[in-house]
Amino acid sequence: MLATRGRPQEARPFVERAARLRPQAEQAKELLASLDRPATASAPADLSPLVGHPAPDVELLRPGGTPFRLASLRGRPLVLVLGSYTCPQLRHGAPAVNDLHERYGGRARFLLAYLREAHPAGEAWESTINRREGIQLPEARTVAERGEHAALCRRELKITYEAALDALDGTAEAAFSAFPSRVFVIDAGGTVTFSSALDVESFREQALEAAIVAATR
C-alpha cells in the first residue's frame, strides 16, 4: 500500500523483510525492484486487453447533453478517467491524477468520463466507506442529473480538467470494461497504451506518469 501511494522509502523496510522471509516469492522481488526504479514502474497486473489496440470510438455527452465521438479527440494524447463520485477507488486515485494534470496538462488532454454510480445511495451496493464519509448520491435518472453528479464530483475532488458523460445505457462503461473506475492513456493516434484500476492495491502514479511521458514524446 505504501509503495502504490508513492511512498517507496517507507515501504522499503517491509518489502525487504518480506523478501528475506520468503526468498522465493516473486511478488516481493518484483516490488523491491520497482522501488529502485519508480519512474519505470510496471503497469498493474489487471492490464486491460485494450492496451495496444485502438480505443473504442464511443459516443460521450458534453455536460450540456451535446454528443461527440471519442475519436474526435485524436491528434493529442489523452488521459481518460472513467468512474463516479460514489466509487472509493476513483476518489483514491483523483489526487494523483490531478497532480499529473498540473504537470502534463499542456502536453496531453485529460478527460473524466462520468459513469453510473458505483454505490448509489439506498441500493444493495451502497458502500460502508461512503456512509462513513457522508457520501450519499442516488443513481442519475436523466442525463441532466448525471451532469449534476459529474459537476459535484469535479468540485469535491478538485478536478480542474474537463468532464463528459457516459450515456445512460452505459456505452463507454461497457466498451472500456471500466466499472467501477479506471484510467487509460491513449496516444495521439488513438491507440491505448496504458490502463489501470484506481484502487489502493493496483494504482501506481509513477506508472501512469511514465505512460503519459511516453505518449507525449
DATA-V445433 format. One record per pair of residues at least 24 apart in sequence whose C-alpha atoms are under 10 Angstrom apart, sorted by the first residue. I is the first residue (numbers start at 1). J is the second residue. D is the distance in Angstrom with one decimal. If there is no record, write none. Layout:
# DATA-V445433
[[I:J:D] [I:J:D]]
This chain:
# DATA-V445433
[[1:199:9.9] [1:200:6.2] [1:201:6.0] [1:202:8.9] [1:203:9.6] [1:204:9.9] [2:200:9.0] [2:201:9.4] [3:31:8.2] [3:32:9.5] [3:34:8.9] [3:35:7.4] [3:38:9.3] [3:200:9.6] [3:201:9.2] [3:203:9.7] [3:204:7.9] [3:205:9.9] [4:31:9.9] [4:35:10.0] [4:41:10.0] [4:199:9.2] [4:200:6.6] [4:201:6.6] [4:202:7.0] [4:203:6.0] [4:204:4.9] [4:205:7.3] [4:206:8.6] [4:207:9.7] [5:92:9.5] [5:93:9.2] [5:96:8.9] [5:200:7.2] [5:201:8.9] [5:202:9.8] [5:203:7.9] [5:204:6.8] [5:205:7.5] [5:206:9.4] [6:35:9.5] [6:38:8.5] [6:96:9.4] [6:203:9.8] [6:204:7.2] [6:205:6.9] [6:206:7.4] [7:35:9.2] [8:32:9.3] [8:34:9.0] [8:35:5.7] [8:36:8.6] [8:38:8.2] [9:35:8.0] [9:36:9.8] [11:35:8.4] [12:36:9.6] [37:206:9.4] [38:204:9.1] [38:205:9.2] [38:206:5.9] [38:207:7.6] [38:209:10.0] [38:210:9.1] [39:205:9.2] [39:206:5.4] [39:207:6.7] [39:208:9.3] [39:209:7.6] [39:210:6.0] [39:211:9.6] [40:206:7.1] [40:207:6.3] [40:208:9.5] [40:209:8.9] [40:210:6.2] [40:211:8.9] [41:204:7.7] [41:205:9.0] [41:206:6.2] [41:207:5.0] [41:208:8.8] [41:209:9.5] [41:210:7.9] [41:211:9.9] [42:204:8.6] [42:206:8.8] [42:207:6.0] [42:208:9.3] [42:210:9.3] [42:211:9.9] [43:194:7.5] [43:195:7.5] [43:196:7.0] [43:197:10.0] [43:202:8.5] [43:203:8.4] [43:204:7.7] [43:205:10.0] [43:206:9.4] [43:207:5.9] [43:208:7.9] [43:210:9.8] [43:211:9.2] [44:194:9.7] [44:195:8.1] [44:196:6.2] [44:197:7.9] [44:201:8.8] [44:202:5.4] [44:203:6.9] [44:204:7.7] [44:207:8.5] [45:196:8.6] [45:197:9.8] [45:202:7.6] [46:195:8.4] [46:196:7.1] [46:197:7.7] [46:202:8.0] [47:194:7.9] [47:195:6.0] [47:196:6.5] [47:197:8.7] [48:176:8.4] [48:177:8.3] [48:178:9.4] [48:182:9.7] [48:184:9.1] [48:192:9.3] [48:193:9.8] [48:194:8.0] [48:195:5.9] [48:196:7.5] [48:197:9.3] [49:176:9.4] [49:177:9.6] [49:192:9.5] [49:195:9.0] [50:175:9.5] [50:176:7.6] [50:177:9.3] [50:184:9.4] [50:191:8.6] [50:192:6.3] [50:193:8.4] [50:194:8.7] [50:195:8.2] [51:184:8.8] [51:185:9.0] [51:186:8.9] [51:191:7.5] [51:192:4.8] [51:193:5.2] [51:194:5.9] [51:195:6.9] [52:186:9.5] [52:190:10.0] [52:191:6.2] [52:192:5.5] [52:193:5.7] [52:194:8.3] [53:186:9.6] [53:190:8.4] [53:191:5.4] [53:192:5.8] [53:193:8.0] [54:186:8.4] [54:187:9.4] [54:189:8.3] [54:190:5.5] [54:191:4.2] [54:192:6.0] [54:193:9.3] [55:175:8.9] [55:176:8.2] [55:184:9.4] [55:185:9.6] [55:186:7.1] [55:187:9.4] [55:189:9.5] [55:190:5.9] [55:191:5.6] [55:192:5.6] [55:193:9.4] [56:172:8.2] [56:175:6.3] [56:176:7.2] [56:190:8.9] [56:191:9.3] [56:192:9.2] [57:172:8.9] [57:175:8.8] [57:190:9.0] [58:166:9.0] [58:167:9.8] [58:171:6.9] [58:172:5.9] [58:173:9.6] [58:174:9.9] [58:175:7.4] [58:176:9.3] [59:165:9.3] [59:166:7.8] [59:167:7.9] [59:171:7.6] [59:172:7.4] [60:113:7.7] [60:114:9.4] [60:163:9.9] [60:164:6.3] [60:165:5.7] [60:166:5.4] [60:167:6.5] [60:170:10.0] [60:171:8.4] [60:172:7.4] [61:113:8.9] [61:114:9.6] [61:143:8.6] [61:147:9.2] [61:163:9.1] [61:164:5.5] [61:165:4.9] [61:166:6.5] [61:167:6.9] [62:113:9.6] [62:143:9.9] [62:147:8.4] [62:162:9.3] [62:163:7.4] [62:164:4.9] [62:165:6.3] [62:166:9.2] [63:114:9.7] [63:143:8.3] [63:144:7.7] [63:145:9.8] [63:146:8.3] [63:147:5.2] [63:148:8.3] [63:150:8.0] [63:151:8.4] [63:162:9.4] [63:163:7.1] [63:164:5.8] [63:165:6.5] [64:143:8.6] [64:144:7.4] [64:147:7.4] [64:164:9.2] [64:165:9.4] [65:143:6.9] [65:144:7.4] [65:147:8.3] [65:164:9.0] [65:165:8.2] [65:167:9.5] [66:164:9.6] [66:165:9.8] [67:164:9.3] [67:165:9.2] [67:166:9.9] [67:167:9.3] [68:164:9.4] [70:172:9.7] [70:190:9.0] [71:189:9.2] [71:190:7.0] [72:190:9.7] [73:109:8.5] [73:188:8.4] [73:189:9.6] [73:190:8.5] [74:109:9.9] [74:186:8.8] [74:187:7.9] [74:188:5.4] [74:189:6.0] [74:190:5.8] [74:191:9.5] [75:108:9.9] [75:187:8.2] [75:188:4.5] [75:189:6.2] [75:190:8.0] [76:107:7.8] [76:108:6.2] [76:109:6.8] [76:186:8.7] [76:187:6.9] [76:188:4.3] [76:189:7.7] [76:190:8.7] [76:215:9.0] [76:216:8.2] [77:107:7.6] [77:108:4.9] [77:109:6.2] [77:110:8.6] [77:185:7.3] [77:186:5.7] [77:187:4.4] [77:188:4.4] [77:189:7.9] [77:190:8.0] [77:191:9.4] [77:192:9.8] [77:212:7.9] [77:213:9.9] [77:214:9.8] [77:215:6.2] [77:216:6.5] [77:217:9.9] [78:105:9.7] [78:107:9.3] [78:108:5.6] [78:109:4.8] [78:110:5.7] [78:111:7.3] [78:184:8.0] [78:185:5.8] [78:186:5.0] [78:187:6.3] [78:188:7.3] [78:189:10.0] [78:190:8.5] [78:191:9.9] [78:192:9.3] [78:212:8.5] [78:215:8.7] [78:216:9.5] [79:104:10.0] [79:105:9.4] [79:108:7.0] [79:109:6.2] [79:110:4.7] [79:111:6.3] [79:112:8.5] [79:183:7.1] [79:184:5.8] [79:185:4.7] [79:186:6.4] [79:187:8.7] [79:192:9.8] [79:194:9.3] [79:195:9.8] [79:208:9.2] [79:211:9.6] [79:212:7.6] [79:215:9.8] [80:109:8.4] [80:110:6.1] [80:111:5.1] [80:112:6.1] [80:113:7.1] [80:163:9.8] [80:182:8.3] [80:183:5.6] [80:184:5.1] [80:185:6.3] [80:186:7.5] [80:195:9.4] [81:110:7.8] [81:111:6.2] [81:112:4.7] [81:113:6.0] [81:114:8.3] [81:163:9.2] [81:178:9.1] [81:181:7.4] [81:182:5.9] [81:183:4.4] [81:184:6.4] [81:185:8.9] [81:195:9.8] [81:196:9.8] [81:197:9.8] [81:198:9.3] [82:111:8.5] [82:112:5.8] [82:113:4.8] [82:114:5.9] [82:115:6.5] [82:116:9.9] [82:163:9.8] [82:164:9.6] [82:165:9.4] [82:166:8.9] [82:172:8.5] [82:173:7.6] [82:176:8.8] [82:177:9.8] [82:178:6.4] [82:179:7.9] [82:180:8.0] [82:181:5.2] [82:182:5.4] [82:183:6.2] [82:184:8.4] [82:197:9.7] [82:198:9.8] [83:112:7.6] [83:113:6.7] [83:114:5.4] [83:115:5.2] [83:116:7.6] [83:117:7.8] [83:118:7.7] [83:150:9.6] [83:153:9.9] [83:165:10.0] [83:166:9.6] [83:173:8.6] [83:178:7.4] [83:179:6.9] [83:180:5.9] [83:181:4.1] [83:182:6.7] [83:183:8.7] [83:198:9.5] [84:112:9.2] [84:113:8.5] [84:114:5.6] [84:115:5.5] [84:116:6.5] [84:117:5.4] [84:118:6.4] [84:119:8.9] [84:120:9.9] [84:146:9.6] [84:149:8.1] [84:150:7.4] [84:153:7.3] [84:154:10.0] [84:179:9.2] [84:180:7.5] [84:181:7.2] [85:114:8.5] [85:115:9.1] [85:116:9.4] [85:117:7.0] [85:118:7.9] [85:119:8.9] [85:120:9.7] [85:130:9.7] [85:135:8.5] [85:136:9.8] [85:137:8.3] [85:149:7.5] [85:150:7.5] [85:151:9.8] [85:152:7.9] [85:153:5.2] [85:154:8.6] [85:156:8.7] [85:157:8.5] [85:181:9.8] [86:116:9.2] [86:117:5.8] [86:118:5.6] [86:119:5.4] [86:120:6.8] [86:121:8.7] [86:126:8.7] [86:127:8.1] [86:129:9.4] [86:130:6.9] [86:135:6.9] [86:136:7.7] [86:137:7.0] [86:138:9.2] [86:139:9.7] [86:149:9.6] [86:153:8.7] [86:180:9.3] [87:116:9.8] [87:117:7.1] [87:118:5.2] [87:119:6.5] [87:120:9.3] [87:126:9.9] [87:127:8.5] [87:129:9.5] [87:130:8.3] [87:135:10.0] [87:179:9.4] [87:180:6.5] [87:181:7.1] [87:198:9.7] [87:199:9.7] [88:118:8.6] [88:119:9.0] [88:127:8.5] [88:129:7.3] [88:130:7.4] [88:180:9.2] [88:181:9.1] [88:198:8.9] [88:199:7.8] [88:200:9.6] [89:118:9.7] [89:180:7.9] [89:181:6.7] [89:182:8.6] [89:197:7.8] [89:198:5.1] [89:199:4.5] [89:200:7.3] [89:201:9.9] [89:203:9.2] [90:118:9.8] [90:153:9.9] [90:157:9.5] [90:180:8.2] [90:181:6.0] [90:182:7.7] [90:183:9.2] [90:197:8.7] [90:198:5.9] [90:199:7.4] [91:153:9.0] [91:156:9.5] [91:157:7.1] [91:181:9.7] [91:198:8.4] [91:199:8.9] [92:157:9.8] [92:198:6.8] [92:199:6.5] [92:200:7.0] [92:203:9.1] [93:181:9.6] [93:182:9.3] [93:183:9.1] [93:197:8.8] [93:198:5.1] [93:199:6.9] [93:200:8.0] [93:203:7.3] [93:204:9.0] [93:205:8.3] [94:154:9.6] [94:157:6.7] [94:158:8.5] [94:159:7.6] [94:198:8.4] [95:157:7.5] [95:158:8.2] [95:159:8.4] [95:205:9.9] [96:198:9.9] [96:203:9.7] [96:204:9.0] [96:205:6.2] [96:206:9.5] [96:208:9.4] [96:209:9.6] [97:159:8.7] [97:161:9.9] [97:183:9.1] [97:198:9.8] [97:205:7.7] [97:208:8.6] [97:209:9.0] [98:157:8.8] [98:158:7.7] [98:159:6.2] [98:160:7.5] [98:161:8.2] [99:159:9.8] [99:205:9.5] [100:205:8.4] [100:206:9.8] [100:208:8.7] [100:209:6.9] [100:212:8.8] [101:159:9.1] [101:160:8.3] [101:161:7.5] [101:209:9.9] [102:160:9.0] [102:161:9.4] [103:209:9.7] [104:209:8.9] [104:212:7.8] [104:213:8.3] [104:216:8.8] [105:161:8.3] [107:212:8.9] [107:213:9.0] [107:215:9.3] [107:216:6.3] [107:217:9.1] [108:185:9.5] [108:186:9.6] [108:187:9.0] [108:188:8.9] [108:212:7.7] [108:213:9.3] [108:215:8.4] [108:216:6.8] [109:161:8.2] [109:162:8.9] [109:185:9.9] [109:186:9.8] [109:188:9.9] [110:160:9.3] [110:161:5.9] [110:162:6.9] [110:163:8.7] [110:185:9.3] [111:159:9.9] [111:160:9.7] [111:161:6.2] [111:162:5.3] [111:163:5.5] [111:164:7.1] [111:183:9.8] [112:150:8.6] [112:153:9.9] [112:154:8.9] [112:159:8.8] [112:160:10.0] [112:161:7.5] [112:162:6.4] [112:163:4.5] [112:164:6.1] [112:165:8.1] [112:166:9.8] [112:183:9.1] [113:150:8.7] [113:162:8.9] [113:163:5.9] [113:164:4.9] [113:165:5.3] [113:166:6.2] [113:167:9.9] [113:172:8.1] [113:173:9.0] [113:181:9.7] [113:183:9.9] [114:146:7.7] [114:147:8.2] [114:149:8.3] [114:150:6.1] [114:151:9.6] [114:153:9.0] [114:163:7.1] [114:164:6.2] [114:165:4.7] [114:166:5.8] [114:167:9.1] [114:170:10.0] [114:172:9.3] [114:173:9.1] [114:181:9.3] [115:140:9.8] [115:146:8.2] [115:149:9.7] [115:150:8.8] [115:164:9.3] [115:165:6.6] [115:166:5.4] [115:167:8.0] [115:168:8.3] [115:169:9.9] [115:170:7.1] [115:171:9.4] [115:172:7.9] [115:173:6.6] [115:178:8.7] [115:179:7.9] [115:180:8.1] [115:181:8.3] [116:140:7.3] [116:141:9.8] [116:146:7.8] [116:149:9.6] [116:165:9.2] [116:166:7.8] [116:167:8.9] [116:168:7.5] [116:169:9.1] [116:170:7.3] [116:173:8.4] [116:179:8.6] [116:180:8.5] [117:146:9.1] [117:149:9.0] [117:179:9.4] [117:180:8.1] [118:179:7.5] [118:180:5.5] [118:181:8.3] [119:180:9.0] [140:168:8.4] [141:168:8.0] [142:167:9.4] [142:168:7.4] [143:167:7.3] [143:168:6.9] [183:208:8.6] [184:208:8.6] [184:211:9.4] [184:212:9.8] [185:209:9.8] [185:211:6.9] [185:212:6.7] [185:214:9.9] [185:215:7.8] [186:211:9.3] [186:212:8.8] [186:215:7.6] [187:211:9.4] [187:212:8.7] [187:214:8.9] [187:215:5.4] [187:216:7.8] [188:215:7.5] [188:216:8.2] [189:215:9.9] [191:215:9.9]]
